[in-house]
Amino acid sequence: MPFLLIDFPSFSPIALQIGPFAIRWYALGYICGITFGWLYARALIKNDRLWAGSSPISLVQIDDFILWVTLGIIVGGRTGYVLFYNLPFFIEHPTAIFKLWEGGMSFHGGFLGCVVAVMGFARKNRISILSLGDITCGVAPIGIFLVRLTNFINGELWGRAADPSLPWAMIFPTGGDVPRHPSQLYEAGMEGLLLFIVLAVMIRRGALKRPGLILGSFILIYGLTRIIGEHFREPDVQLGYLWGGLTMGMLLSIPMLIVGLILIVLAVRRGAPEPIEAVR
């Protein structure tokens, strides 16, 4: 074995345990992602300089929206995993659908769940769907970053075989003796950190004044970074490679490129709305 090869650190999947009560890293990633995202969303809403006059969403409304988006992430993410990644298994074992603690969430399903939550909440409260979508997508990379880190801590969703001379190639406990790319960290960097920085810069430059621009940019850039990341990530064993060597993650991300580009073009053509008064 090359001396540069890194053995995967031994992490416990449990982050905190008090008696029989245990919180796993995976769950903690979602909890912290939603919490930090909510705090960041409140900061954006309170900064009137980022909006065309002031935010069309109140602090009370974003507080209420947290429950909606949390349910959207959980229900959508699990439904997406069942339908897109392991349907035959769940048809044979339907009760396993509800065993969320065993893992199995789909970003694309979670995203669609968030879309439903945004549309439902916005219509109920008579606020802009696009602006609420902008806020949701502007803070989403925080959660993506943390969840990808927990994927790494759990030693799951590891990468494809790597050249043993690659300094950061790793031997994962469940990946055999093959040195692999730590693709979870690649995705955390691209889908999380990089995407967050790009959107944050856009927001500081006034992107929230054009409803739909952050939403479209998130969809487009995430689709691009996910497709890139899939080139280093080992496909799910039950699916393998699909048409032309594509993976399920790639196929689900391709429509995002089209939708994201359309939303960006429409937001730019639409321009900024007239300034509105604060709705604190």
C-alpha positions in Angstrom: 0.0 0.0 0.0 1.4 3.4 -0.9 2.6 5.4 2.1 0.5 8.4 1.1 -2.8 6.4 1.1 -5.1 7.5 3.9 -7.1 5.1 6.0 -10.6 6.4 6.7 -10.8 7.8 10.2 -12.9 5.7 12.6 -16.0 7.8 13.4 -18.9 6.8 15.6 -22.2 7.3 13.7 -23.7 8.6 17.0 -22.8 12.3 17.7 -24.5 12.5 21.2 -26.0 9.9 23.4 -27.8 10.4 26.8 -28.9 7.1 28.1 -31.1 5.4 25.5 -31.5 8.7 23.6 -29.0 9.0 20.7 -28.6 11.7 18.0 -26.7 10.5 14.9 -24.4 12.7 12.9 -26.7 12.4 9.9 -29.7 13.7 11.8 -27.6 16.4 13.4 -26.5 17.6 10.0 -30.1 18.2 9.0 -31.0 19.8 12.3 -28.0 22.2 12.2 -28.6 22.9 8.5 -32.2 23.9 9.0 -31.4 25.9 12.1 -28.4 27.8 10.6 -30.4 28.3 7.4 -33.3 29.8 9.3 -31.0 32.2 11.2 -29.4 33.3 7.9 -32.8 33.7 6.3 -33.9 36.0 9.1 -30.7 38.1 8.6 -31.4 38.5 4.9 -35.0 39.4 5.5 -34.0 42.1 8.1 -31.6 43.7 5.6 -33.7 46.1 3.6 -30.8 47.1 1.4 -30.9 43.6 -0.2 -34.5 44.1 -1.4 -36.4 46.4 -3.7 -37.4 48.6 -0.7 -37.9 45.8 1.9 -38.5 42.1 2.1 -41.8 40.9 0.9 -41.6 38.2 3.6 -41.9 39.0 7.3 -39.9 37.5 10.1 -43.0 35.9 11.5 -43.8 34.3 8.2 -40.2 32.8 7.8 -40.5 31.4 11.3 -43.8 29.7 10.4 -42.3 28.5 7.1 -39.6 26.4 8.9 -42.1 23.6 9.8 -43.3 23.6 6.2 -39.8 23.3 4.6 -38.7 20.7 7.2 -41.6 18.5 6.3 -40.9 19.1 2.6 -37.2 18.0 3.0 -38.1 14.9 5.0 -41.1 13.7 3.1 -39.7 14.7 -0.3 -36.2 13.4 0.4 -37.5 10.0 1.5 -40.0 9.7 -1.3 -37.4 10.6 -3.8 -35.0 7.9 -2.5 -37.8 5.3 -2.6 -38.9 6.1 -6.1 -35.6 7.0 -7.8 -33.0 4.8 -6.0 -34.5 1.6 -4.5 -38.1 1.1 -5.5 -38.0 -2.7 -5.9 -36.6 -3.1 -2.4 -39.3 -0.9 -0.9 -42.1 -2.7 -2.8 -41.0 -5.9 -1.1 -40.4 -4.2 2.3 -42.9 -1.3 2.5 -42.5 -0.9 6.2 -38.8 0.0 5.6 -40.0 3.3 4.0 -40.6 4.7 7.5 -37.2 3.6 8.9 -35.5 7.0 8.4 -32.9 6.3 11.0 -31.4 3.7 8.6 -30.6 6.4 6.1 -31.7 6.9 2.5 -32.6 10.4 1.4 -32.6 11.9 -2.1 -31.5 15.5 -2.6 -33.7 15.8 -5.8 -36.7 14.5 -3.9 -36.0 16.8 -1.0 -35.8 19.7 -3.4 -39.1 18.9 -5.0 -40.6 18.6 -1.5 -39.3 22.1 -0.8 -40.8 23.4 -4.0 -44.2 22.1 -2.9 -43.7 23.6 0.6 -42.7 27.0 -0.9 -45.7 27.1 -3.3 -48.2 26.0 -0.7 -47.0 28.4 2.0 -46.6 31.3 -0.4 -50.2 30.9 -1.7 -51.6 30.5 1.7 -49.9 33.6 3.0 -50.2 35.6 -0.3 -46.5 36.3 -0.7 -44.2 36.0 -3.7 -43.5 32.4 -4.5 -40.3 33.4 -6.3 -39.0 35.6 -3.4 -39.7 32.8 -0.9 -37.9 30.4 -3.3 -35.0 32.8 -3.5 -34.6 32.9 0.3 -35.0 29.1 0.6 -32.4 28.5 -2.1 -30.1 31.2 -0.8 -29.7 29.4 2.6 -30.0 25.8 1.3 -26.2 25.3 0.7 -25.6 25.5 4.4 -27.6 22.3 4.9 -26.2 20.6 1.9 -22.6 21.3 3.2 -23.3 19.9 6.6 -25.2 16.8 5.3 -22.4 16.0 2.9 -19.9 16.2 5.8 -22.1 13.7 7.7 -22.0 11.4 4.7 -18.2 11.5 5.0 -18.3 10.9 8.8 -20.6 7.9 8.3 -18.3 6.5 5.6 -21.1 6.3 3.1 -21.6 7.4 -0.5 -17.9 7.1 -1.1 -16.2 7.8 -4.4 -15.0 5.8 -7.3 -11.6 4.1 -7.4 -8.8 6.6 -7.4 -5.1 6.4 -8.5 -3.2 5.2 -5.4 -0.8 8.0 -5.9 -3.5 10.5 -5.2 -2.4 12.0 -1.8 -6.0 12.1 -0.4 -7.2 8.8 -1.7 -8.9 6.8 1.1 -9.7 3.3 2.0 -13.3 3.3 3.3 -14.4 0.5 5.6 -17.2 -0.6 3.4 -15.5 0.1 0.1 -13.1 -2.8 0.1 -9.3 -2.4 -0.2 -9.6 -0.1 -3.2 -8.3 3.5 -2.7 -11.2 5.9 -3.4 -12.0 9.5 -3.9 -13.5 11.1 -0.8 -16.4 12.3 -3.0 -18.5 13.4 -0.1 -15.9 16.1 0.6 -15.8 17.1 -3.1 -19.6 17.5 -3.0 -19.5 19.4 0.3 -17.1 21.8 -1.3 -18.9 22.3 -4.6 -22.6 21.8 -3.7 -22.2 23.4 -0.3 -19.4 25.9 0.2 -18.9 27.0 -3.4 -22.6 27.4 -4.1 -23.1 29.3 -0.9 -20.3 31.8 -1.7 -21.6 32.4 -5.2 -25.2 32.9 -4.1 -24.1 35.1 -1.1 -22.1 37.3 -3.5 -25.1 37.6 -5.8 -27.3 38.5 -2.9 -24.9 41.2 -1.7 -25.0 42.6 -5.3 -28.8 42.9 -5.3 -30.0 39.6 -6.7 -32.9 39.4 -4.3 -34.3 42.5 -6.1 -35.0 40.3 -9.1 -37.4 37.6 -7.9 -36.4 34.2 -9.2 -32.8 35.0 -9.9 -31.3 33.2 -6.8 -33.8 30.4 -7.3 -32.7 29.9 -10.9 -29.0 30.3 -10.1 -29.2 27.7 -7.3 -30.9 25.2 -9.5 -28.5 25.7 -12.4 -25.3 25.7 -10.4 -26.3 22.8 -8.2 -27.1 20.8 -11.3 -23.7 21.5 -12.7 -21.8 20.8 -9.5 -23.8 17.6 -8.9 -23.0 16.3 -12.4 -19.3 17.1 -11.9 -19.4 15.4 -8.5 -21.0 12.3 -9.9 -17.9 11.7 -12.0 -16.1 10.9 -8.8 -18.8 9.3 -6.8 -19.5 5.5 -6.9 -23.1 4.9 -8.1 -25.5 3.2 -5.8 -24.9 -0.6 -5.9 -28.5 -1.4 -6.7 -28.5 1.0 -9.7 -25.0 1.1 -11.1 -24.4 3.0 -14.3 -27.3 3.7 -16.5 -27.6 4.9 -20.1 -24.2 5.8 -21.6 -22.4 5.6 -18.3 -24.7 8.2 -16.7 -25.7 7.8 -13.1 -29.1 8.5 -11.5 -27.7 11.7 -9.9 -26.7 12.9 -13.3 -30.0 12.1 -15.0 -32.0 13.9 -12.2 -29.7 16.9 -12.5 -29.9 17.5 -16.2 -33.5 18.9 -16.1 -32.2 21.3 -13.4 -29.9 22.9 -15.9 -32.8 23.7 -18.2 -35.2 24.9 -15.5 -32.5 27.0 -13.8 -31.5 28.7 -17.0 -35.1 29.5 -17.9 -35.7 31.1 -14.4 -32.6 33.2 -14.7 -33.5 34.5 -18.1 -37.1 35.3 -16.9 -35.8 37.0 -13.7 -33.4 39.2 -15.7 -36.0 40.2 -18.3 -38.6 40.8 -15.6 -36.4 43.3 -13.8 -36.8 44.5 -10.2 -40.3 45.2 -8.8 -41.4 48.5 -7.4 -40.2 49.2 -3.9 -42.6 48.0 -1.2 -43.0 48.9 2.5 -41.7 46.8 5.2 -43.8 43.8 6.3 -42.2 43.1 9.7 
